[in-house]
Structure formats: structure tokens, C-alpha cells
Amino acid sequence: MTDVYPTRRTFLKLTAAAGAASVIAGPGRAGAQTATDPAKASDLLLHQDGPNQGKPVKASELKVGTAVWAVAVDPKTKKPRDATKGGVVLVKLASGKIQASSKPNAAGDIVAYSSVCTHQGCPAKEIGSIGQGTGNIICTCHGSIYDPADNATVLGGPAPKRLPALPIKLDGGGQVVAKAGFTGRIGPK
């Protein structure tokens, strides 16, 4: 019977030591998983598809009510900082349609948001043409609808929150560039 107590005591000491080790290792490991910013100030926005793929997005080529899918790239390397989270949907709104909530991040009537849906991470890069989606950014996977004129507020579908905005400006050549990083966390959660 006296052998049981040393074994139990030893077991408790080992358990306590293992618990302390996991607490100590936890924060260090979490800090190592910090993601890079998918966009930063002065990043170029390049067309991600279509006939201009890989070329800078220019304000003069944007048409009212049409979405352009772009990617934020480091101006020095011309490579995306984060290929999975650096997608951007740009929309030129009709004159006077932009709401006060979107103006601080817009370049005139042009707004830019993350193209990663906040529901399950599908691309949200199309402008709807039917019903509530008409003129709004839609995710074609599950039907989330975002209002580009009102800071990508969720109008319908399962998305739990708005798309993060990408503050933009125009450079001297009329190209659309990031004024700062995204205003919120990209994608679900």
C-alpha cells in the first residue's frame, strides 16, 4: 500500500509538469503562426483575370456598376503578399451613390473590398443582376450579398459580417493603389 502513494505522487508531478510545459509552449507557437498582411499602403492592384490580367488597374478603365477582380501586390516584387487573402473586388459606383460609411476608404466613386466572402471564404467578386443582388457584390457559392456603396454591409445570405474595405487612392498615373491595409480580418471568423 505504501508503494501506491509514491507512484500517484510521481504521476501528479509529471502531469503538472506537462501542463506547465503546454502553457509555456502555447503562446510561443501561436505567435509563430502570425499571418502577414495581405495588403499594405502603396501596394499596386493588378487585374486578376480577363484581358488585362497582370496589369495595373487604372481608374479610367473602370465602368460604373461593373466589378473588377484584382490582387494587391508588393510594388517592388510585383508579387502578392498573400495569394489566398490578397484578392480585391473593385467597383465604380454611380455618381452620388456612395454612402458616408464608404467615403473614407474610397477614391472618388471607386471602392475596394476583400474578395474573400466572410461566410466560408469563397470568392465574392461578382456584381449581381437579379433581385436583391442587382448592383451589389455577391458570393456565388452561398448567395451572400454585400452593398458596395455602404461599406460592404451584408444585405442577404449567410455572411456573418461585412467585407473588409481596402482603403485606396490614385497615383500620379491614375493607377489604383492601396492607401493602407485591409480594415478588418479577411474571410470567415
MDAnalysis code that builds the backbone (N, CA, C; Angstrom):
import MDAnalysis as mda
import numpy as np

u = mda.Universe.empty(567, n_residues=189, atom_resindex=np.repeat(np.arange(189), 3), trajectory=True)
u.add_TopologyAttr("name", ["N", "CA", "C"] * 189)
u.add_TopologyAttr("resid", np.arange(1, 190))
u.add_TopologyAttr("resname", ["MET", "THR", "ASP", "VAL", "TYR", "PRO", "THR", "ARG", "ARG", "THR", "PHE", "LEU", "LYS", "LEU", "THR", "ALA", "ALA", "ALA", "GLY", "ALA", "ALA", "SER", "VAL", "ILE", "ALA", "GLY", "PRO", "GLY", "ARG", "ALA", "GLY", "ALA", "GLN", "THR", "ALA", "THR", "ASP", "PRO", "ALA", "LYS", "ALA", "SER", "ASP", "LEU", "LEU", "LEU", "HIS", "GLN", "ASP", "GLY", "PRO", "ASN", "GLN", "GLY", "LYS", "PRO", "VAL", "LYS", "ALA", "SER", "GLU", "LEU", "LYS", "VAL", "GLY", "THR", "ALA", "VAL", "TRP", "ALA", "VAL", "ALA", "VAL", "ASP", "PRO", "LYS", "THR", "LYS", "LYS", "PRO", "ARG", "ASP", "ALA", "THR", "LYS", "GLY", "GLY", "VAL", "VAL", "LEU", "VAL", "LYS", "LEU", "ALA", "SER", "GLY", "LYS", "ILE", "GLN", "ALA", "SER", "SER", "LYS", "PRO", "ASN", "ALA", "ALA", "GLY", "ASP", "ILE", "VAL", "ALA", "TYR", "SER", "SER", "VAL", "CYS", "THR", "HIS", "GLN", "GLY", "CYS", "PRO", "ALA", "LYS", "GLU", "ILE", "GLY", "SER", "ILE", "GLY", "GLN", "GLY", "THR", "GLY", "ASN", "ILE", "ILE", "CYS", "THR", "CYS", "HIS", "GLY", "SER", "ILE", "TYR", "ASP", "PRO", "ALA", "ASP", "ASN", "ALA", "THR", "VAL", "LEU", "GLY", "GLY", "PRO", "ALA", "PRO", "LYS", "ARG", "LEU", "PRO", "ALA", "LEU", "PRO", "ILE", "LYS", "LEU", "ASP", "GLY", "GLY", "GLY", "GLN", "VAL", "VAL", "ALA", "LYS", "ALA", "GLY", "PHE", "THR", "GLY", "ARG", "ILE", "GLY", "PRO", "LYS"])
u.atoms.positions = np.array([
    [0.805, -1.186, 0.000],
    [0.000, 0.000, 0.000],
    [0.854, 1.259, 0.000],
    [1.976, 1.221, 0.605],
    [2.835, 2.388, 0.620],
    [3.456, 2.650, -0.746],
    [3.489, 1.658, -1.644],
    [4.032, 1.866, -2.985],
    [3.106, 2.718, -3.849],
    [1.784, 2.684, -3.547],
    [0.808, 3.415, -4.355],
    [1.027, 4.917, -4.251],
    [1.283, 5.457, -3.078],
    [1.418, 6.904, -2.904],
    [2.601, 7.486, -3.667],
    [3.775, 6.868, -3.661],
    [4.856, 7.440, -4.456],
    [4.530, 7.435, -5.945],
    [3.870, 6.371, -6.440],
    [3.522, 6.295, -7.855],
    [2.489, 7.371, -8.199],
    [1.469, 7.507, -7.362],
    [0.455, 8.535, -7.596],
    [1.088, 9.932, -7.526],
    [1.946, 10.119, -6.544],
    [2.621, 11.409, -6.390],
    [3.486, 11.709, -7.616],
    [4.195, 10.702, -8.073],
    [5.025, 10.873, -9.266],
    [4.159, 11.204, -10.479],
    [3.018, 10.494, -10.599],
    [2.100, 10.756, -11.709],
    [1.604, 12.199, -11.665],
    [1.217, 12.667, -10.501],
    [0.729, 14.041, -10.367],
    [1.804, 15.058, -10.699],
    [3.036, 14.786, -10.304],
    [4.132, 15.703, -10.632],
    [4.364, 15.765, -12.134],
    [4.321, 14.600, -12.782],
    [4.523, 14.571, -14.233],
    [3.383, 15.287, -14.960],
    [2.151, 15.076, -14.484],
    [1.003, 15.736, -15.110],
    [1.111, 17.255, -14.970],
    [1.470, 17.710, -13.787],
    [1.624, 19.148, -13.560],
    [2.736, 19.723, -14.434],
    [3.829, 18.977, -14.554],
    [4.941, 19.451, -15.392],
    [4.532, 19.514, -16.860],
    [3.778, 18.502, -17.326],
    [3.320, 18.506, -18.721],
    [2.361, 19.658, -18.976],
    [1.466, 19.915, -18.029],
    [0.532, 21.035, -18.174],
    [1.253, 22.366, -18.235],
    [2.227, 22.543, -17.378],
    [3.005, 23.788, -17.381],
    [3.770, 23.943, -18.686],
    [4.288, 22.838, -19.191],
    [5.037, 22.900, -20.455],
    [4.122, 23.303, -21.605],
    [2.888, 22.777, -21.609],
    [1.979, 23.139, -22.710],
    [1.550, 24.595, -22.617],
    [1.380, 25.126, -21.410],
    [1.042, 26.537, -21.252],
    [2.187, 27.408, -21.747],
    [3.417, 27.016, -21.402],
    [4.585, 27.794, -21.840],
    [4.754, 27.708, -23.353],
    [4.566, 26.523, -23.933],
    [4.754, 26.354, -25.378],
    [3.623, 26.991, -26.178],
    [2.412, 27.043, -25.597],
    [1.244, 27.553, -26.325],
    [1.439, 28.938, -26.899],
    [1.728, 29.953, -26.078],
    [1.855, 31.300, -26.634],
    [2.972, 31.426, -27.661],
    [4.057, 30.749, -27.480],
    [5.152, 30.835, -28.434],
    [4.761, 30.288, -29.788],
    [4.041, 29.177, -29.775],
    [3.620, 28.582, -31.037],
    [2.595, 29.470, -31.723],
    [1.667, 30.006, -30.962],
    [0.655, 30.867, -31.571],
    [1.309, 32.097, -32.184],
    [2.309, 32.656, -31.532],
    [2.973, 33.827, -32.075],
    [3.692, 33.524, -33.378],
    [4.176, 32.286, -33.537],
    [4.870, 31.903, -34.762],
    [3.915, 31.773, -35.939],
    [2.594, 31.646, -35.659],
    [1.628, 31.468, -36.739],
    [1.023, 32.780, -37.215],
    [1.556, 33.889, -36.800],
    [1.024, 35.178, -37.207],
    [1.111, 35.321, -38.723],
    [-0.015, 35.653, -39.335],
    [-0.069, 35.802, -40.793],
    [0.478, 37.159, -41.214],
    [0.961, 37.248, -42.428],
    [1.413, 38.523, -42.954],
    [0.202, 39.311, -43.412],
    [0.351, 40.610, -43.514],
    [-0.721, 41.448, -44.011],
    [-0.920, 41.157, -45.489],
    [-2.162, 40.905, -45.916],
    [-2.396, 40.632, -47.343],
    [-2.277, 41.871, -48.222],
    [-2.275, 43.064, -47.614],
    [-2.089, 44.303, -48.377],
    [-1.517, 45.367, -47.456],
    [-0.720, 46.238, -48.039],
    [-0.124, 47.348, -47.283],
    [-0.232, 48.627, -48.102],
    [0.014, 49.758, -47.436],
    [-0.007, 51.042, -48.119],
    [0.951, 51.020, -49.310],
    [0.534, 51.602, -50.408],
    [1.283, 51.722, -51.667],
    [1.294, 50.446, -52.497],
    [0.640, 49.369, -52.052],
    [0.551, 48.167, -52.894],
    [-0.191, 48.493, -54.180],
    [0.275, 47.910, -55.266],
    [-0.410, 48.044, -56.543],
    [-1.567, 47.067, -56.594],
    [-2.593, 47.406, -57.344],
    [-3.684, 46.467, -57.589],
    [-3.588, 46.041, -59.051],
    [-3.386, 44.747, -59.261],
    [-3.282, 44.210, -60.617],
    [-4.517, 43.388, -60.945],
    [-4.938, 43.474, -62.218],
    [-6.068, 42.654, -62.669],
    [-5.743, 41.185, -62.405],
    [-6.733, 40.464, -61.866],
    [-6.511, 39.062, -61.564],
    [-7.048, 38.135, -62.657],
    [-7.856, 38.683, -63.547],
    [-8.352, 37.864, -64.659],
    [-8.690, 38.771, -65.840],
    [-9.149, 38.176, -66.907],
    [-9.556, 38.947, -68.083],
    [-8.393, 39.335, -68.976],
    [-8.674, 40.143, -70.016],
    [-7.633, 40.501, -70.990],
    [-6.505, 41.355, -70.409],
    [-6.755, 42.035, -69.277],
    [-5.717, 42.861, -68.642],
    [-5.029, 42.156, -67.479],
    [-5.180, 40.859, -67.363],
    [-4.590, 40.110, -66.248],
    [-3.109, 40.444, -66.073],
    [-2.740, 40.772, -64.818],
    [-1.352, 41.101, -64.506],
    [-0.993, 42.566, -64.712],
    [-1.907, 43.350, -65.266],
    [-1.641, 44.779, -65.495],
    [-2.279, 45.608, -64.377],
    [-1.707, 46.771, -64.081],
    [-2.286, 47.635, -63.045],
    [-3.714, 48.073, -63.405],
    [-4.550, 48.167, -62.375],
    [-5.915, 48.660, -62.564],
    [-5.854, 50.184, -62.627],
    [-6.426, 50.746, -63.681],
    [-6.471, 52.201, -63.833],
    [-7.911, 52.679, -63.647],
    [-8.060, 53.800, -62.968],
    [-9.396, 54.340, -62.706],
    [-10.154, 54.598, -64.003],
    [-9.451, 55.017, -65.049],
    [-10.105, 55.383, -66.306],
    [-10.757, 54.191, -67.011],
    [-10.349, 52.982, -66.693],
    [-10.918, 51.810, -67.374],
    [-12.090, 51.188, -66.616],
    [-12.396, 51.662, -65.410],
    [-13.494, 51.108, -64.627],
    [-14.827, 51.666, -65.116],
    [-15.812, 50.787, -65.220],
    [-17.144, 51.192, -65.670],
    [-18.111, 51.149, -64.495],
    [-19.011, 52.088, -64.438],
    [-19.992, 52.157, -63.356],
    [-20.782, 50.852, -63.278],
    [-20.837, 50.295, -62.050],
    [-21.642, 49.097, -61.810],
    [-21.004, 47.789, -62.231],
    [-19.762, 47.824, -62.645],
    [-19.064, 46.606, -63.057],
    [-17.923, 46.332, -62.075],
    [-17.809, 45.078, -61.644],
    [-16.745, 44.701, -60.709],
    [-15.483, 44.318, -61.464],
    [-14.356, 44.665, -60.881],
    [-13.051, 44.237, -61.397],
    [-12.375, 43.457, -60.281],
    [-11.897, 42.274, -60.625],
    [-11.220, 41.423, -59.646],
    [-9.727, 41.677, -59.754],
    [-9.114, 42.047, -58.640],
    [-7.694, 42.390, -58.635],
    [-6.995, 41.685, -57.473],
    [-5.687, 41.849, -57.435],
    [-4.890, 41.329, -56.328],
    [-3.906, 42.413, -55.911],
    [-3.753, 42.568, -54.596],
    [-2.791, 43.539, -54.069],
    [-1.402, 42.927, -54.124],
    [-0.440, 43.659, -54.729],
    [0.920, 43.145, -54.859],
    [1.922, 44.156, -54.298],
    [3.022, 43.631, -53.825],
    [4.136, 44.452, -53.368],
    [4.664, 45.229, -54.578],
    [4.762, 46.572, -54.508],
    [5.203, 47.341, -55.677],
    [6.638, 47.032, -56.117],
    [7.462, 46.511, -55.213],
    [8.848, 46.203, -55.577],
    [8.971, 44.857, -56.279],
    [8.290, 43.833, -55.748],
    [8.430, 42.483, -56.299],
    [7.358, 42.147, -57.330],
    [6.258, 42.917, -57.329],
    [5.081, 42.664, -58.181],
    [4.442, 41.304, -57.867],
    [4.658, 40.834, -56.648],
    [4.062, 39.563, -56.226],
    [3.098, 39.815, -55.079],
    [2.024, 38.990, -55.007],
    [1.067, 39.140, -53.900],
    [1.742, 38.891, -52.561],
    [1.361, 39.700, -51.579],
    [1.879, 39.461, -50.222],
    [1.275, 38.185, -49.660],
    [0.013, 37.893, -50.007],
    [-0.674, 36.691, -49.568],
    [-1.666, 36.313, -50.676],
    [-1.308, 35.309, -51.462],
    [-2.121, 34.946, -52.634],
    [-3.516, 34.484, -52.263],
    [-3.710, 33.939, -51.064],
    [-5.037, 33.441, -50.688],
    [-5.932, 34.522, -50.099],
    [-5.342, 35.593, -49.564],
    [-6.152, 36.622, -48.907],
    [-6.007, 38.013, -49.523],
    [-5.209, 38.159, -50.561],
    [-4.962, 39.471, -51.145],
    [-5.887, 39.843, -52.282],
    [-6.937, 39.036, -52.525],
    [-7.892, 39.340, -53.594],
    [-8.750, 40.539, -53.241],
    [-9.040, 41.355, -54.265],
    [-9.789, 42.596, -54.072],
    [-10.861, 42.694, -55.151],
    [-12.046, 43.132, -54.752],
    [-13.079, 43.443, -55.728],
    [-13.240, 44.961, -55.730],
    [-13.081, 45.550, -56.931],
    [-13.203, 46.996, -57.110],
    [-14.513, 47.287, -57.827],
    [-15.201, 48.310, -57.377],
    [-16.465, 48.693, -58.002],
    [-16.485, 50.209, -58.143],
    [-16.836, 50.667, -59.345],
    [-17.063, 52.102, -59.544],
    [-18.558, 52.332, -59.416],
    [-18.935, 53.184, -58.456],
    [-20.342, 53.462, -58.198],
    [-20.819, 54.643, -59.037],
    [-22.124, 54.699, -59.256],
    [-22.709, 55.847, -59.942],
    [-22.491, 57.094, -59.086],
    [-22.323, 58.226, -59.740],
    [-22.076, 59.482, -59.032],
    [-23.165, 59.740, -57.993],
    [-22.755, 60.039, -56.767],
    [-23.695, 60.348, -55.697],
    [-24.249, 59.146, -54.953],
    [-23.901, 57.928, -55.375],
    [-24.446, 56.732, -54.725],
    [-23.648, 56.324, -53.479],
    [-22.384, 56.697, -53.399],
    [-21.542, 56.268, -52.284],
    [-22.056, 56.854, -50.956],
    [-22.099, 56.009, -49.935],
    [-22.579, 56.419, -48.617],
    [-21.406, 56.952, -47.780],
    [-21.722, 57.663, -46.731],
    [-20.700, 58.241, -45.853],
    [-19.793, 57.163, -45.259],
    [-20.331, 55.967, -45.034],
    [-19.544, 54.882, -44.437],
    [-18.418, 54.409, -45.353],
    [-18.558, 54.594, -46.650],
    [-17.557, 54.133, -47.610],
    [-16.585, 55.226, -48.038],
    [-16.959, 56.480, -47.875],
    [-16.145, 57.580, -48.399],
    [-14.703, 57.626, -47.889],
    [-14.447, 57.366, -46.576],
    [-13.050, 57.475, -46.116],
    [-12.086, 56.501, -46.805],
    [-12.601, 55.396, -47.320],
    [-11.738, 54.377, -47.931],
    [-11.785, 54.393, -49.454],
    [-12.577, 55.274, -50.030],
    [-12.783, 55.289, -51.480],
    [-11.854, 56.285, -52.169],
    [-11.691, 56.076, -53.466],
    [-11.007, 57.036, -54.334],
    [-12.083, 57.592, -55.258],
    [-12.688, 58.704, -54.867],
    [-13.817, 59.242, -55.624],
    [-14.999, 58.304, -55.483],
    [-15.482, 57.779, -56.611],
    [-16.608, 56.848, -56.602],
    [-16.156, 55.398, -56.690],
    [-14.873, 55.140, -56.530],
    [-14.342, 53.772, -56.616],
    [-14.109, 53.230, -55.201],
    [-14.650, 52.035, -54.960],
    [-14.480, 51.376, -53.667],
    [-13.795, 50.030, -53.884],
    [-13.130, 49.552, -52.841],
    [-12.424, 48.267, -52.935],
    [-12.626, 47.500, -51.632],
    [-12.898, 46.201, -51.787],
    [-13.116, 45.331, -50.629],
    [-12.384, 44.006, -50.846],
    [-12.183, 43.289, -49.753],
    [-11.651, 41.934, -49.868],
    [-12.631, 41.120, -50.716],
    [-12.089, 40.254, -51.565],
    [-12.963, 39.403, -52.385],
    [-13.147, 38.026, -51.750],
    [-12.797, 37.897, -50.477],
    [-12.969, 36.629, -49.767],
    [-14.226, 36.736, -48.903],
    [-15.244, 35.959, -49.237],
    [-16.524, 36.007, -48.526],
    [-16.305, 35.699, -47.043],
    [-17.023, 36.405, -46.199],
    [-16.880, 36.225, -44.756],
    [-17.655, 35.010, -44.248],
    [-18.393, 34.343, -45.133],
    [-19.133, 33.148, -44.713],
    [-18.219, 31.930, -44.686],
    [-17.767, 31.482, -45.866],
    [-16.903, 30.305, -45.910],
    [-15.661, 30.510, -46.774],
    [-15.359, 31.738, -47.126],
    [-14.128, 32.034, -47.829],
    [-14.172, 31.891, -49.338],
    [-15.350, 31.749, -49.917],
    [-15.463, 31.673, -51.385],
    [-15.199, 33.060, -51.988],
    [-14.913, 33.123, -53.292],
    [-14.733, 34.430, -53.921],
    [-16.047, 35.220, -53.980],
    [-16.019, 36.444, -53.510],
    [-17.145, 37.376, -53.609],
    [-16.674, 38.478, -54.537],
    [-16.858, 38.273, -55.836],
    [-16.240, 39.190, -56.801],
    [-17.133, 39.510, -57.990],
    [-18.412, 39.206, -57.870],
    [-19.332, 39.458, -58.968],
    [-20.338, 40.533, -58.553],
    [-20.895, 41.213, -59.545],
    [-21.992, 42.137, -59.299],
    [-23.269, 41.434, -59.740],
    [-24.224, 41.384, -58.839],
    [-25.480, 40.698, -59.129],
    [-26.329, 41.449, -60.132],
    [-27.188, 40.690, -60.830],
    [-28.061, 41.299, -61.831],
    [-29.522, 40.904, -61.628],
    [-29.794, 40.192, -60.524],
    [-31.162, 39.721, -60.289],
    [-31.573, 40.053, -58.858],
    [-32.802, 40.500, -58.679],
    [-33.385, 40.723, -57.358],
    [-32.540, 41.601, -56.452],
    [-32.390, 41.184, -55.186],
    [-31.661, 41.964, -54.200],
    [-30.180, 42.101, -54.547],
    [-29.667, 41.196, -55.338],
    [-28.259, 41.245, -55.713],
    [-27.936, 42.280, -56.768],
    [-28.941, 42.830, -57.422],
    [-28.716, 43.783, -58.505],
    [-27.839, 44.952, -58.047],
    [-26.709, 45.096, -58.699],
    [-25.801, 46.195, -58.406],
    [-24.952, 45.985, -57.159],
    [-25.103, 44.832, -56.524],
    [-24.365, 44.562, -55.295],
    [-23.354, 43.435, -55.502],
    [-22.362, 43.364, -54.614],
    [-21.348, 42.304, -54.670],
    [-21.986, 41.027, -54.147],
    [-21.835, 39.944, -54.904],
    [-22.418, 38.678, -54.466],
    [-21.346, 37.588, -54.403],
    [-21.578, 36.653, -53.509],
    [-20.774, 35.438, -53.439],
    [-21.600, 34.358, -54.112],
    [-21.100, 33.801, -55.175],
    [-21.878, 32.830, -55.935],
    [-21.914, 31.444, -55.283],
    [-21.140, 31.200, -54.248],
    [-21.174, 29.894, -53.570],
    [-22.462, 29.716, -52.767],
    [-22.770, 30.677, -51.901],
    [-23.904, 30.511, -50.991],
    [-24.859, 31.695, -50.995],
    [-24.636, 32.672, -51.883],
    [-25.590, 33.752, -52.069],
    [-25.495, 34.935, -51.125],
    [-24.378, 35.122, -50.467],
    [-24.252, 36.324, -49.635],
    [-24.212, 37.554, -50.530],
    [-24.829, 38.631, -50.059],
    [-24.927, 39.876, -50.833],
    [-24.381, 41.018, -49.987],
    [-23.485, 41.811, -50.594],
    [-22.858, 42.929, -49.889],
    [-23.120, 44.225, -50.666],
    [-23.384, 45.313, -49.943],
    [-23.662, 46.613, -50.559],
    [-22.347, 47.383, -50.736],
    [-21.858, 47.527, -51.960],
    [-20.575, 48.227, -52.161],
    [-20.655, 49.710, -51.830],
    [-21.839, 50.300, -51.867],
    [-21.982, 51.725, -51.584],
    [-21.996, 52.017, -50.092],
    [-22.291, 51.006, -49.266],
    [-22.412, 51.193, -47.821],
    [-21.415, 50.310, -47.076],
    [-20.138, 50.441, -47.393],
    [-19.051, 49.767, -46.691],
    [-19.222, 48.237, -46.671],
    [-19.770, 47.685, -47.752],
    [-19.968, 46.236, -47.915],
    [-20.820, 45.629, -46.802],
    [-21.824, 46.362, -46.381],
    [-22.790, 45.848, -45.404],
    [-23.479, 44.625, -45.993],
    [-23.730, 43.621, -45.153],
    [-24.416, 42.406, -45.599],
    [-25.894, 42.718, -45.820],
    [-26.385, 42.459, -47.032],
    [-27.795, 42.678, -47.361],
    [-28.591, 41.378, -47.351],
    [-27.900, 40.250, -47.514],
    [-28.608, 38.972, -47.556],
    [-27.631, 37.818, -47.575],
    [-28.172, 36.624, -47.355],
    [-27.329, 35.428, -47.360],
    [-26.737, 35.137, -46.002],
    [-25.897, 34.095, -45.929],
    [-25.389, 33.639, -44.642],
    [-24.162, 34.370, -44.096],
    [-23.607, 35.332, -44.817],
    [-22.399, 36.010, -44.335],
    [-22.653, 36.656, -42.977],
    [-21.758, 36.435, -42.004],
    [-21.969, 36.993, -40.666],
    [-21.506, 38.437, -40.507],
    [-20.681, 38.917, -41.448],
    [-20.168, 40.285, -41.307],
    [-19.803, 40.834, -42.680],
    [-19.610, 42.146, -42.729],
    [-19.272, 42.829, -43.987],
    [-17.885, 42.411, -44.487],
    [-17.617, 42.714, -45.753],
    [-16.278, 42.505, -46.309],
    [-15.366, 43.613, -45.805],
    [-14.129, 43.309, -45.431],
    [-13.204, 44.389, -45.057],
    [-12.905, 45.285, -46.262],
    [-12.857, 46.566, -46.014],
    [-12.532, 47.515, -47.084],
    [-11.017, 47.588, -47.255],
    [-10.600, 47.897, -48.459],
    [-9.202, 48.220, -48.721],
    [-9.170, 49.707, -49.066],
    [-8.669, 50.548, -48.159],
    [-8.564, 51.977, -48.475],
    [-7.678, 52.171, -49.711],
    [-8.161, 52.961, -50.660],
    [-7.440, 53.136, -51.927],
    [-7.272, 54.607, -52.259],
    [-6.362, 54.852, -53.192],
    [-6.136, 56.182, -53.754],
    [-5.627, 55.982, -55.179],
    [-5.521, 57.076, -55.900],
    [-4.964, 57.017, -57.255],
    [-3.567, 57.606, -57.227],
    [-2.629, 56.944, -57.925],
    [-1.281, 57.517, -58.007],
    [-1.237, 58.530, -59.152],
    [-0.100, 59.099, -59.427],
    [0.040, 60.124, -60.451],
    [-0.330, 59.668, -61.853],
    [-0.270, 58.365, -62.097],
    [-0.621, 57.816, -63.400],
    [-2.058, 57.320, -63.495],
    [-2.838, 57.573, -62.448],
    [-4.239, 57.140, -62.458],
    [-4.426, 55.678, -62.085],
    [-3.370, 55.039, -61.595],
    [-3.482, 53.646, -61.168],
    [-4.049, 53.596, -59.749],
    [-4.832, 52.553, -59.482],
    [-5.419, 52.375, -58.162],
    [-4.395, 51.664, -57.282],
    [-4.085, 52.283, -56.134],
    [-3.129, 51.698, -55.191],
    [-3.749, 51.702, -53.797],
    [-3.235, 50.831, -52.937],
    [-3.721, 50.775, -51.557],
    [-3.221, 51.983, -50.784],
    [-4.108, 52.572, -49.994],
    [-3.747, 53.688, -49.117],
    [-3.325, 53.162, -47.739],
    [-3.771, 51.938, -47.426],
    [-3.466, 51.266, -46.150],
    [-3.847, 49.803, -46.320],
    [-3.645, 49.007, -45.274],
    [-4.052, 47.607, -45.305],
    [-5.563, 47.475, -45.161],
    [-6.068, 46.247, -45.268],
    [-7.499, 45.997, -45.108],
    [-7.966, 46.475, -43.738],
    [-9.222, 46.876, -43.666],
    [-9.765, 47.430, -42.423],
    [-10.184, 46.365, -41.416],
    [-10.134, 45.105, -41.791],
    [-10.543, 44.041, -40.874],
    [-9.956, 42.709, -41.282],
    [-10.325, 41.698, -40.530],
    [-9.839, 40.341, -40.779],
    [-10.458, 39.795, -42.070],
    [-9.650, 39.125, -42.856],
    [-10.091, 38.589, -44.145],
    [-10.761, 37.229, -43.944],
    [-11.894, 37.031, -44.625],
    [-12.549, 35.736, -44.659],
    [-13.389, 35.416, -43.444],
    [-13.735, 34.114, -43.295],
    [-14.589, 33.703, -42.182],
    [-13.930, 33.953, -40.832],
    [-14.763, 34.095, -39.819],
    [-14.391, 34.295, -38.407],
    [-13.860, 35.650, -38.141],
])
